[in-house]
Every structure is written in C-alpha cells, then in structure tokens.
Amino acid sequence: MDISNIIALGLLVVVVLYLISVFNKLVALKNQFKNGFAQIEVQLKRRHDLIPNLVETAKGYMAHEKETLENVIAARNSAASGLSKAASEATNASAMKELGGAESALSGALGRLNVVMEDYPDLKANQNMMQLTEELSSTENRVGFARQAYNDQVLAYNTYKQSFPQNILAGIFGHAADASLLEFEDSAAIQAAPKVSF
C-alpha cells in the first residue's frame, strides 16, 4: 500500500467519523427538545386536570357566574386538544402556535375567574379552593420553567442544524424541519417593560 492510498483511507475515515458525529449530535439534540416538550406536557396536563376541580369547587358559590365557569372549561378543553396535537407533531409550527394560543386563552379565562372570585370572600376562604389555587399557581411556575427549558433546547437543535456544514447534512439525515418554539400569545406583553406613571 503506497502513501497516497494510506492518506486517502485516512481522509475517508475522518469524513466517516465526522458524518457519524453530526448524525449522532442531531439525534441527541432532537431527543433533548422532545424530552423538553414531554416535561411541558406533564405540567400542562396537571394544569388541565386541576381546572375541573377548581370549577366544581367554585360552582356552589358562583351559581350566577355560569358563563365564566363555562368559558374556563371550554378554554381548558381547547388547550387539552392543542396539547394532544402538539405532542404528536413536535416539529409542526402551526401545532405549536395553536397550543400557545389555546394556553393563552386558558390563562385569560382563569384570570377572569380570579377577578370574579374576588366578589366571593367565602369562596376565597374555602380551604379546598385555597389549596387548588395554590396548586394551580405552582403548576403555572413549573410550566414557565419547562417552557423555557424546551425553548432553549429547540434553539440549540435549530442552531446546530442550521450551521454549516450540518445544514447540508441535516436533510440527508432526516432532520429537514426546524423545531418550533412554544410561545404564548402574551409573550410580547410579558417582554415589554412596564410603564410607570405618577
């Protein structure tokens, strides 16, 4: 075997090892963002499971606030449906956008319920309601942390996949579609600095 064949064989081995490295990193990053979404899914399911209990507890006190309670349940059902769709299609941008919109609508409905609950001191003092409200608040924080972790993992995956030369190889290795961030519709309002006036 002459020196040119050894060099060619050495280069071939380096290229093959590089291709294996790119493939494995794409798979690892994709699995990380899928796991990140699974963590969001767990927290959102917990949130969705708490809401019917919250509504049932409130029903006895808020008999004439039926529309508010129905809006919360409808928003919860829409969010649960959006979660199922997004869970099955993690790279579908429209599914992620739909989930974000449904979760924002649910947050709005829960906010309106909290405003209405202010008129019912006995309801606010109810031990079961206080516990459910605390669990829901804790779950909201967990959703926020899980969503942040997921979006960080999506960013890492997309950045690696879109960088040269991985951008050429990603489609060949079955990673053509970018992962989608999970953004709620209120993200612009959250990012805006608060205005203070005296």
ROGUKOL-484412 format. One record per residue: residue number from 1; residue in one letter; x, y, z of N, C-alpha, C in turn. Coordinates in steps of 0.02 Angstrom, whole numbers, padded with zeros to 5 digits. Layout:
+-----+--------+--------+--------+--------+--------+--------+--------+--------+--------+--------+
! num ! residu !    n_u !    n_v !    n_w !   ca_u !   ca_v !   ca_w !    c_u !    c_v !    c_w !
+-----+--------+--------+--------+--------+--------+--------+--------+--------+--------+--------+
! NUM !      a !      X !      Y !      Z !      X !      Y !      Z !      X !      Y !      Z !
...
+-----+--------+--------+--------+--------+--------+--------+--------+--------+--------+--------+
//
This chain:
+-----+--------+--------+--------+--------+--------+--------+--------+--------+--------+--------+
! num ! residu !    n_u !    n_v !    n_w !   ca_u !   ca_v !   ca_w !    c_u !    c_v !    c_w !
+-----+--------+--------+--------+--------+--------+--------+--------+--------+--------+--------+
!   1 !      m !  00042 ! -00059 !  00000 !  00000 !  00000 !  00000 !  00045 !  00062 !  00000 !
!   2 !      d !  00034 !  00104 ! -00049 !  00076 !  00164 ! -00053 !  00047 !  00220 ! -00010 !
!   3 !      i !  00086 !  00272 ! -00002 !  00069 !  00328 !  00044 !  00005 !  00364 !  00023 !
!   4 !      s ! -00008 !  00370 ! -00042 ! -00069 !  00405 ! -00064 ! -00132 !  00366 ! -00045 !
!   5 !      n ! -00129 !  00300 ! -00048 ! -00186 !  00259 ! -00026 ! -00198 !  00264 !  00049 !
!   6 !      i ! -00144 !  00267 !  00087 ! -00150 !  00274 !  00160 ! -00180 !  00342 !  00177 !
!   7 !      i ! -00158 !  00394 !  00142 ! -00186 !  00461 !  00154 ! -00260 !  00463 !  00134 !
!   8 !      a ! -00277 !  00433 !  00077 ! -00347 !  00431 !  00055 ! -00390 !  00392 !  00105 !
!   9 !      l ! -00364 !  00336 !  00128 ! -00401 !  00296 !  00177 ! -00409 !  00335 !  00243 !
!  10 !      g ! -00356 !  00369 !  00263 ! -00359 !  00410 !  00324 ! -00411 !  00466 !  00318 !
!  11 !      l ! -00413 !  00500 !  00260 ! -00463 !  00553 !  00248 ! -00533 !  00524 !  00248 !
!  12 !      l ! -00542 !  00466 !  00218 ! -00607 !  00434 !  00216 ! -00631 !  00418 !  00287 !
!  13 !      v ! -00586 !  00392 !  00328 ! -00604 !  00376 !  00397 ! -00623 !  00440 !  00435 !
!  14 !      v ! -00587 !  00494 !  00425 ! -00602 !  00558 !  00458 ! -00671 !  00583 !  00436 !
!  15 !      v ! -00685 !  00580 !  00371 ! -00750 !  00603 !  00346 ! -00806 !  00560 !  00374 !
!  16 !      v ! -00798 !  00495 !  00374 ! -00850 !  00450 !  00400 ! -00861 !  00464 !  00475 !
!  17 !      l ! -00807 !  00472 !  00513 ! -00814 !  00488 !  00584 ! -00849 !  00555 !  00594 !
!  18 !      y ! -00834 !  00603 !  00551 ! -00867 !  00668 !  00557 ! -00942 !  00661 !  00542 !
!  19 !      l ! -00959 !  00624 !  00489 ! -01030 !  00613 !  00472 ! -01067 !  00578 !  00529 !
!  20 !      i ! -01035 !  00529 !  00559 ! -01065 !  00494 !  00616 ! -01075 !  00543 !  00674 !
!  21 !      s ! -01026 !  00585 !  00685 ! -01030 !  00634 !  00740 ! -01088 !  00683 !  00729 !
!  22 !      v ! -01096 !  00708 !  00667 ! -01151 !  00754 !  00652 ! -01218 !  00719 !  00661 !
!  23 !      f ! -01224 !  00659 !  00635 ! -01286 !  00621 !  00641 ! -01305 !  00611 !  00714 !
!  24 !      n ! -01256 !  00588 !  00754 ! -01269 !  00575 !  00825 ! -01287 !  00638 !  00863 !
!  25 !      k ! -01255 !  00694 !  00847 ! -01271 !  00757 !  00882 ! -01341 !  00780 !  00863 !
!  26 !      l ! -01361 !  00774 !  00800 ! -01429 !  00792 !  00779 ! -01481 !  00750 !  00816 !
!  27 !      v ! -01468 !  00686 !  00821 ! -01514 !  00641 !  00856 ! -01518 !  00659 !  00930 !
!  28 !      a ! -01460 !  00672 !  00961 ! -01459 !  00690 !  01032 ! -01497 !  00755 !  01045 !
!  29 !      l ! -01485 !  00805 !  01004 ! -01518 !  00870 !  01013 ! -01594 !  00864 !  01001 !
!  30 !      k ! -01613 !  00824 !  00951 ! -01685 !  00815 !  00938 ! -01718 !  00779 !  00997 !
!  31 !      n ! -01684 !  00729 !  01024 ! -01713 !  00694 !  01082 ! -01717 !  00739 !  01143 !
!  32 !      q ! -01670 !  00785 !  01150 ! -01672 !  00832 !  01207 ! -01733 !  00878 !  01201 !
!  33 !      f ! -01746 !  00905 !  01141 ! -01804 !  00950 !  01136 ! -01869 !  00911 !  01141 !
!  34 !      k ! -01871 !  00849 !  01117 ! -01931 !  00809 !  01126 ! -01943 !  00794 !  01200 !
!  35 !      n ! -01890 !  00780 !  01237 ! -01897 !  00769 !  01309 ! -01919 !  00834 !  01342 !
!  36 !      g ! -01893 !  00890 !  01320 ! -01914 !  00955 !  01347 ! -01988 !  00966 !  01337 !
!  37 !      f ! -02014 !  00947 !  01279 ! -02086 !  00954 !  01267 ! -02125 !  00907 !  01312 !
!  38 !      a ! -02098 !  00847 !  01322 ! -02132 !  00799 !  01366 ! -02139 !  00827 !  01437 !
!  39 !      q ! -02089 !  00866 !  01459 ! -02093 !  00897 !  01525 ! -02148 !  00950 !  01527 !
!  40 !      i ! -02154 !  00989 !  01473 ! -02208 !  01038 !  01468 ! -02275 !  01002 !  01468 !
!  41 !      e ! -02279 !  00948 !  01431 ! -02341 !  00910 !  01426 ! -02364 !  00885 !  01495 !
!  42 !      v ! -02318 !  00861 !  01535 ! -02335 !  00837 !  01602 ! -02365 !  00894 !  01643 !
!  43 !      q ! -02334 !  00954 !  01641 ! -02358 !  01010 !  01680 ! -02425 !  01037 !  01654 !
!  44 !      l ! -02432 !  01040 !  01588 ! -02495 !  01064 !  01560 ! -02552 !  01015 !  01575 !
!  45 !      k ! -02538 !  00950 !  01572 ! -02590 !  00901 !  01590 ! -02610 !  00909 !  01663 !
!  46 !      r ! -02561 !  00922 !  01706 ! -02575 !  00934 !  01777 ! -02620 !  00995 !  01783 !
!  47 !      r ! -02603 !  01047 !  01747 ! -02644 !  01109 !  01748 ! -02715 !  01094 !  01724 !
!  48 !      h ! -02720 !  01058 !  01669 ! -02786 !  01042 !  01641 ! -02827 !  00999 !  01688 !
!  49 !      d ! -02793 !  00954 !  01726 ! -02829 !  00912 !  01774 ! -02853 !  00950 !  01835 !
!  50 !      l ! -02817 !  01003 !  01854 ! -02837 !  01043 !  01913 ! -02898 !  01087 !  01899 !
!  51 !      i ! -02905 !  01109 !  01837 ! -02956 !  01158 !  01821 ! -03027 !  01132 !  01833 !
!  52 !      p ! -03046 !  01071 !  01813 ! -03114 !  01049 !  01828 ! -03129 !  01048 !  01904 !
!  53 !      n ! -03080 !  01030 !  01944 ! -03089 !  01031 !  02017 ! -03100 !  01102 !  02042 !
!  54 !      l ! -03063 !  01148 !  02015 ! -03070 !  01219 !  02033 ! -03140 !  01243 !  02016 !
!  55 !      v ! -03163 !  01227 !  01956 ! -03229 !  01249 !  01933 ! -03284 !  01217 !  01976 !
!  56 !      e ! -03277 !  01153 !  01991 ! -03327 !  01119 !  02032 ! -03332 !  01150 !  02101 !
!  57 !      t ! -03275 !  01168 !  02130 ! -03274 !  01200 !  02195 ! -03308 !  01268 !  02192 !
!  58 !      a ! -03296 !  01304 !  02138 ! -03323 !  01371 !  02131 ! -03398 !  01371 !  02115 !
!  59 !      k ! -03423 !  01317 !  02084 ! -03493 !  01315 !  02062 ! -03543 !  01329 !  02119 !
!  60 !      g ! -03530 !  01300 !  02176 ! -03577 !  01308 !  02231 ! -03583 !  01380 !  02254 !
!  61 !      y ! -03530 !  01418 !  02248 ! -03530 !  01487 !  02271 ! -03551 !  01535 !  02216 !
!  62 !      m ! -03537 !  01516 !  02154 ! -03546 !  01562 !  02098 ! -03600 !  01539 !  02050 !
!  63 !      a ! -03657 !  01522 !  02075 ! -03711 !  01495 !  02033 ! -03730 !  01542 !  01977 !
!  64 !      h ! -03729 !  01607 !  01988 ! -03750 !  01653 !  01935 ! -03691 !  01676 !  01891 !
!  65 !      e ! -03632 !  01645 !  01901 ! -03574 !  01660 !  01859 ! -03561 !  01601 !  01811 !
!  66 !      k ! -03615 !  01571 !  01789 ! -03611 !  01511 !  01748 ! -03569 !  01522 !  01684 !
!  67 !      e ! -03577 !  01579 !  01652 ! -03541 !  01593 !  01589 ! -03466 !  01593 !  01600 !
!  68 !      t ! -03444 !  01623 !  01655 ! -03372 !  01625 !  01670 ! -03345 !  01554 !  01679 !
!  69 !      l ! -03381 !  01513 !  01716 ! -03360 !  01444 !  01728 ! -03359 !  01404 !  01663 !
!  70 !      e ! -03410 !  01414 !  01622 ! -03413 !  01378 !  01557 ! -03355 !  01400 !  01512 !
!  71 !      n ! -03337 !  01464 !  01514 ! -03281 !  01488 !  01473 ! -03214 !  01456 !  01495 !
!  72 !      v ! -03207 !  01447 !  01560 ! -03146 !  01415 !  01585 ! -03142 !  01344 !  01561 !
!  73 !      i ! -03197 !  01307 !  01566 ! -03198 !  01237 !  01544 ! -03187 !  01232 !  01468 !
!  74 !      a ! -03218 !  01276 !  01429 ! -03209 !  01275 !  01356 ! -03136 !  01290 !  01339 !
!  75 !      a ! -03105 !  01338 !  01373 ! -03035 !  01355 !  01360 ! -02990 !  01297 !  01381 !
!  76 !      r ! -03007 !  01264 !  01435 ! -02968 !  01206 !  01458 ! -02971 !  01150 !  01406 !
!  77 !      n ! -03031 !  01136 !  01381 ! -03039 !  01083 !  01331 ! -03001 !  01099 !  01267 !
!  78 !      s ! -03002 !  01162 !  01246 ! -02966 !  01183 !  01187 ! -02890 !  01175 !  01197 !
!  79 !      a ! -02866 !  01193 !  01256 ! -02795 !  01187 !  01272 ! -02775 !  01113 !  01274 !
!  80 !      a ! -02816 !  01071 !  01302 ! -02801 !  00999 !  01305 ! -02797 !  00970 !  01235 !
!  81 !      s ! -02842 !  00992 !  01191 ! -02842 !  00969 !  01122 ! -02778 !  00993 !  01086 !
!  82 !      g ! -02761 !  01055 !  01097 ! -02700 !  01082 !  01067 ! -02637 !  01047 !  01091 !
!  83 !      l ! -02637 !  01028 !  01155 ! -02581 !  00991 !  01183 ! -02573 !  00923 !  01150 !
!  84 !      s ! -02629 !  00888 !  01140 ! -02626 !  00822 !  01107 ! -02597 !  00828 !  01037 !
!  85 !      k ! -02620 !  00878 !  01000 ! -02596 !  00888 !  00932 ! -02522 !  00905 !  00931 !
!  86 !      a ! -02501 !  00951 !  00974 ! -02430 !  00972 !  00976 ! -02385 !  00915 !  00998 !
!  87 !      a ! -02409 !  00873 !  01044 ! -02369 !  00817 !  01068 ! -02355 !  00767 !  01012 !
!  88 !      s ! -02401 !  00759 !  00967 ! -02391 !  00711 !  00912 ! -02352 !  00741 !  00854 !
!  89 !      e ! -02346 !  00807 !  00852 ! -02312 !  00840 !  00796 ! -02264 !  00894 !  00823 !
!  90 !      a ! -02210 !  00873 !  00855 ! -02165 !  00920 !  00889 ! -02130 !  00969 !  00841 !
!  91 !      t ! -02125 !  00952 !  00777 ! -02092 !  00998 !  00730 ! -02143 !  01037 !  00689 !
!  92 !      n ! -02207 !  01031 !  00704 ! -02259 !  01067 !  00667 ! -02269 !  01136 !  00699 !
!  93 !      a ! -02248 !  01187 !  00663 ! -02252 !  01256 !  00689 ! -02324 !  01277 !  00702 !
!  94 !      s ! -02370 !  01257 !  00659 ! -02440 !  01278 !  00669 ! -02470 !  01244 !  00731 !
!  95 !      a ! -02451 !  01182 !  00744 ! -02475 !  01147 !  00804 ! -02449 !  01182 !  00867 !
!  96 !      m ! -02386 !  01203 !  00866 ! -02357 !  01239 !  00923 ! -02391 !  01307 !  00932 !
!  97 !      k ! -02404 !  01340 !  00877 ! -02437 !  01406 !  00881 ! -02508 !  01398 !  00907 !
!  98 !      e ! -02542 !  01346 !  00884 ! -02610 !  01332 !  00908 ! -02611 !  01318 !  00983 !
!  99 !      l ! -02562 !  01278 !  01006 ! -02556 !  01264 !  01077 ! -02543 !  01328 !  01117 !
! 100 !      g ! -02497 !  01369 !  01092 ! -02483 !  01432 !  01126 ! -02544 !  01476 !  01131 !
! 101 !      g ! -02583 !  01480 !  01078 ! -02644 !  01521 !  01078 ! -02696 !  01493 !  01127 !
! 102 !      a ! -02703 !  01427 !  01127 ! -02752 !  01396 !  01171 ! -02732 !  01405 !  01245 !
! 103 !      e ! -02668 !  01399 !  01259 ! -02645 !  01408 !  01328 ! -02653 !  01481 !  01350 !
! 104 !      s ! -02641 !  01528 !  01304 ! -02652 !  01598 !  01320 ! -02725 !  01612 !  01334 !
! 105 !      a ! -02770 !  01582 !  01294 ! -02842 !  01590 !  01305 ! -02862 !  01561 !  01373 !
! 106 !      l ! -02832 !  01504 !  01390 ! -02847 !  01473 !  01455 ! -02822 !  01518 !  01512 !
! 107 !      s ! -02763 !  01546 !  01505 ! -02738 !  01592 !  01556 ! -02784 !  01652 !  01564 !
! 108 !      g ! -02810 !  01678 !  01508 ! -02856 !  01734 !  01511 ! -02921 !  01715 !  01546 !
! 109 !      a ! -02947 !  01656 !  01531 ! -03009 !  01633 !  01562 ! -02999 !  01623 !  01637 !
! 110 !      l ! -02941 !  01596 !  01656 ! -02927 !  01588 !  01727 ! -02918 !  01656 !  01762 !
! 111 !      g ! -02889 !  01703 !  01727 ! -02883 !  01771 !  01754 ! -02950 !  01802 !  01767 !
! 112 !      r ! -02997 !  01793 !  01720 ! -03065 !  01820 !  01729 ! -03100 !  01785 !  01788 !
! 113 !      l ! -03088 !  01719 !  01795 ! -03116 !  01683 !  01852 ! -03089 !  01711 !  01918 !
! 114 !      n ! -03025 !  01725 !  01920 ! -02995 !  01753 !  01981 ! -03025 !  01821 !  01998 !
! 115 !      v ! -03038 !  01862 !  01947 ! -03069 !  01927 !  01958 ! -03139 !  01919 !  01987 !
! 116 !      v ! -03177 !  01873 !  01958 ! -03245 !  01860 !  01982 ! -03244 !  01833 !  02053 !
! 117 !      m ! -03195 !  01791 !  02069 ! -03189 !  01760 !  02135 ! -03178 !  01813 !  02190 !
! 118 !      e ! -03151 !  01870 !  02172 ! -03140 !  01924 !  02220 ! -03206 !  01946 !  02252 !
! 119 !      d ! -03261 !  01938 !  02216 ! -03326 !  01957 !  02242 ! -03356 !  01906 !  02290 !
! 120 !      y ! -03321 !  01850 !  02301 ! -03347 !  01796 !  02342 ! -03297 !  01779 !  02398 !
! 121 !      p ! -03299 !  01817 !  02453 ! -03250 !  01806 !  02507 ! -03255 !  01735 !  02537 !
! 122 !      d ! -03315 !  01708 !  02540 ! -03322 !  01640 !  02567 ! -03287 !  01589 !  02523 !
! 123 !      l ! -03291 !  01600 !  02457 ! -03257 !  01555 !  02410 ! -03182 !  01560 !  02417 !
! 124 !      k ! -03157 !  01622 !  02422 ! -03084 !  01632 !  02430 ! -03060 !  01600 !  02495 !
! 125 !      a ! -03101 !  01598 !  02546 ! -03081 !  01570 !  02611 ! -03090 !  01495 !  02614 !
! 126 !      n ! -03124 !  01465 !  02565 ! -03136 !  01393 !  02564 ! -03068 !  01357 !  02559 !
! 127 !      q ! -03057 !  01310 !  02605 ! -02992 !  01275 !  02609 ! -02976 !  01238 !  02544 !
! 128 !      n ! -03025 !  01204 !  02516 ! -03015 !  01167 !  02455 ! -02996 !  01215 !  02398 !
! 129 !      m ! -03030 !  01273 !  02394 ! -03016 !  01321 !  02342 ! -02946 !  01350 !  02351 !
! 130 !      m ! -02927 !  01364 !  02413 ! -02860 !  01391 !  02426 ! -02806 !  01340 !  02404 !
! 131 !      q ! -02817 !  01277 !  02419 ! -02769 !  01225 !  02400 ! -02765 !  01218 !  02324 !
! 132 !      l ! -02822 !  01217 !  02291 ! -02823 !  01212 !  02218 ! -02789 !  01272 !  02185 !
! 133 !      t ! -02803 !  01331 !  02212 ! -02773 !  01392 !  02185 ! -02697 !  01390 !  02193 !
! 134 !      e ! -02674 !  01367 !  02251 ! -02602 !  01362 !  02263 ! -02570 !  01311 !  02216 !
! 135 !      e ! -02602 !  01253 !  02207 ! -02575 !  01203 !  02161 ! -02573 !  01229 !  02090 !
! 136 !      l ! -02624 !  01265 !  02070 ! -02626 !  01293 !  02003 ! -02571 !  01345 !  01994 !
! 137 !      s ! -02560 !  01386 !  02043 ! -02507 !  01436 !  02041 ! -02439 !  01403 !  02036 !
! 138 !      s ! -02428 !  01352 !  02075 ! -02365 !  01314 !  02074 ! -02355 !  01282 !  02005 !
! 139 !      t ! -02409 !  01256 !  01977 ! -02405 !  01224 !  01911 ! -02389 !  01276 !  01858 !
! 140 !      e ! -02417 !  01336 !  01863 ! -02402 !  01389 !  01815 ! -02327 !  01404 !  01815 !
! 141 !      n ! -02296 !  01405 !  01874 ! -02224 !  01417 !  01878 ! -02186 !  01360 !  01845 !
! 142 !      r ! -02208 !  01298 !  01857 ! -02175 !  01240 !  01826 ! -02181 !  01242 !  01750 !
! 143 !      v ! -02239 !  01262 !  01726 ! -02249 !  01268 !  01653 ! -02200 !  01318 !  01625 !
! 144 !      g ! -02192 !  01374 !  01659 ! -02146 !  01426 !  01636 ! -02074 !  01401 !  01632 !
! 145 !      f ! -02052 !  01366 !  01684 ! -01984 !  01339 !  01684 ! -01976 !  01285 !  01630 !
! 146 !      a ! -02025 !  01242 !  01622 ! -02021 !  01188 !  01572 ! -02021 !  01218 !  01502 !
! 147 !      r ! -02061 !  01270 !  01491 ! -02064 !  01303 !  01426 ! -01998 !  01337 !  01410 !
! 148 !      q ! -01967 !  01367 !  01459 ! -01902 !  01399 !  01449 ! -01849 !  01347 !  01430 !
! 149 !      a ! -01849 !  01291 !  01467 ! -01800 !  01238 !  01453 ! -01812 !  01209 !  01383 !
! 150 !      y ! -01875 !  01198 !  01365 ! -01891 !  01172 !  01298 ! -01867 !  01220 !  01244 !
! 151 !      n ! -01883 !  01284 !  01251 ! -01863 !  01333 !  01200 ! -01787 !  01338 !  01195 !
! 152 !      d ! -01751 !  01330 !  01250 ! -01678 !  01329 !  01248 ! -01653 !  01269 !  01209 !
! 153 !      q ! -01685 !  01211 !  01219 ! -01665 !  01150 !  01183 ! -01682 !  01155 !  01109 !
! 154 !      v ! -01738 !  01185 !  01092 ! -01756 !  01196 !  01022 ! -01705 !  01242 !  00990 !
! 155 !      l ! -01686 !  01295 !  01025 ! -01636 !  01341 !  00998 ! -01570 !  01306 !  00985 !
! 156 !      a ! -01547 !  01264 !  01031 ! -01485 !  01227 !  01021 ! -01489 !  01180 !  00961 !
! 157 !      y ! -01545 !  01145 !  00954 ! -01555 !  01100 !  00898 ! -01555 !  01138 !  00832 !
! 158 !      n ! -01596 !  01191 !  00828 ! -01601 !  01229 !  00766 ! -01535 !  01263 !  00748 !
! 159 !      t ! -01500 !  01289 !  00797 ! -01435 !  01322 !  00784 ! -01385 !  01273 !  00756 !
! 160 !      y ! -01381 !  01215 !  00787 ! -01334 !  01164 !  00763 ! -01353 !  01141 !  00693 !
! 161 !      k ! -01417 !  01128 !  00683 ! -01442 !  01102 !  00619 ! -01434 !  01153 !  00563 !
! 162 !      q ! -01439 !  01217 !  00578 ! -01436 !  01268 !  00527 ! -01365 !  01292 !  00513 !
! 163 !      s ! -01317 !  01271 !  00555 ! -01247 !  01292 !  00546 ! -01215 !  01252 !  00490 !
! 164 !      f ! -01166 !  01282 !  00458 ! -01129 !  01248 !  00404 ! -01076 !  01204 !  00435 !
! 165 !      p ! -01066 !  01144 !  00410 ! -01095 !  01108 !  00355 ! -01154 !  01064 !  00374 !
! 166 !      q ! -01175 !  01067 !  00438 ! -01230 !  01025 !  00460 ! -01294 !  01039 !  00420 !
! 167 !      n ! -01302 !  01102 !  00398 ! -01363 !  01119 !  00361 ! -01369 !  01078 !  00297 !
! 168 !      i ! -01314 !  01059 !  00269 ! -01315 !  01017 !  00208 ! -01332 !  00945 !  00226 !
! 169 !      l ! -01305 !  00922 !  00282 ! -01314 !  00852 !  00302 ! -01379 !  00838 !  00338 !
! 170 !      a ! -01408 !  00889 !  00370 ! -01468 !  00878 !  00412 ! -01525 !  00848 !  00372 !
! 171 !      g ! -01539 !  00875 !  00313 ! -01593 !  00848 !  00272 ! -01580 !  00776 !  00251 !
! 172 !      i ! -01519 !  00761 !  00236 ! -01500 !  00693 !  00215 ! -01511 !  00644 !  00273 !
! 173 !      f ! -01498 !  00668 !  00334 ! -01505 !  00625 !  00393 ! -01575 !  00625 !  00422 !
! 174 !      g ! -01623 !  00655 !  00387 ! -01693 !  00654 !  00410 ! -01711 !  00710 !  00459 !
! 175 !      h ! -01674 !  00763 !  00459 ! -01687 !  00820 !  00504 ! -01699 !  00883 !  00464 !
! 176 !      a ! -01745 !  00879 !  00416 ! -01757 !  00935 !  00371 ! -01795 !  00992 !  00406 !
! 177 !      a ! -01845 !  00975 !  00446 ! -01888 !  01027 !  00477 ! -01856 !  01054 !  00540 !
! 178 !      d ! -01860 !  01120 !  00549 ! -01839 !  01151 !  00611 ! -01889 !  01135 !  00666 !
! 179 !      a ! -01866 !  01132 !  00727 ! -01911 !  01126 !  00784 ! -01942 !  01194 !  00797 !
! 180 !      s ! -02002 !  01195 !  00824 ! -02038 !  01257 !  00837 ! -02036 !  01276 !  00910 !
! 181 !      l ! -02024 !  01340 !  00923 ! -02027 !  01365 !  00991 ! -02099 !  01364 !  01015 !
! 182 !      l ! -02109 !  01359 !  01079 ! -02176 !  01363 !  01108 ! -02182 !  01433 !  01139 !
! 183 !      e ! -02218 !  01476 !  01103 ! -02228 !  01545 !  01125 ! -02302 !  01556 !  01138 !
! 184 !      f ! -02317 !  01585 !  01194 ! -02386 !  01602 !  01210 ! -02399 !  01672 !  01182 !
! 185 !      e ! -02462 !  01685 !  01166 ! -02480 !  01748 !  01134 ! -02464 !  01809 !  01176 !
! 186 !      d ! -02458 !  01800 !  01241 ! -02444 !  01857 !  01284 ! -02369 !  01870 !  01290 !
! 187 !      s ! -02327 !  01835 !  01251 ! -02255 !  01844 !  01259 ! -02232 !  01915 !  01243 !
! 188 !      a ! -02264 !  01949 !  01196 ! -02246 !  02018 !  01181 ! -02261 !  02063 !  01241 !
! 189 !      a ! -02318 !  02051 !  01273 ! -02336 !  02091 !  01331 ! -02290 !  02077 !  01390 !
! 190 !      i ! -02270 !  02015 !  01397 ! -02225 !  01996 !  01452 ! -02157 !  02028 !  01442 !
! 191 !      q ! -02133 !  02032 !  01380 ! -02067 !  02059 !  01367 ! -02064 !  02135 !  01369 !
! 192 !      a ! -02121 !  02167 !  01361 ! -02123 !  02240 !  01362 ! -02110 !  02265 !  01432 !
! 193 !      a ! -02071 !  02319 !  01436 ! -02057 !  02349 !  01501 ! -02120 !  02381 !  01529 !
! 194 !      p ! -02132 !  02373 !  01594 ! -02193 !  02405 !  01622 ! -02187 !  02481 !  01621 !
! 195 !      k ! -02243 !  02513 !  01610 ! -02245 !  02587 !  01610 ! -02268 !  02610 !  01678 !
! 196 !      v ! -02230 !  02655 !  01706 ! -02246 !  02683 !  01772 ! -02261 !  02756 !  01764 !
! 197 !      s ! -02318 !  02778 !  01791 ! -02334 !  02848 !  01787 ! -02358 !  02871 !  01856 !
! 198 !      f ! -02343 !  02933 !  01872 ! -02363 !  02961 !  01937 ! -02412 !  03018 !  01927 !
+-----+--------+--------+--------+--------+--------+--------+--------+--------+--------+--------+
//
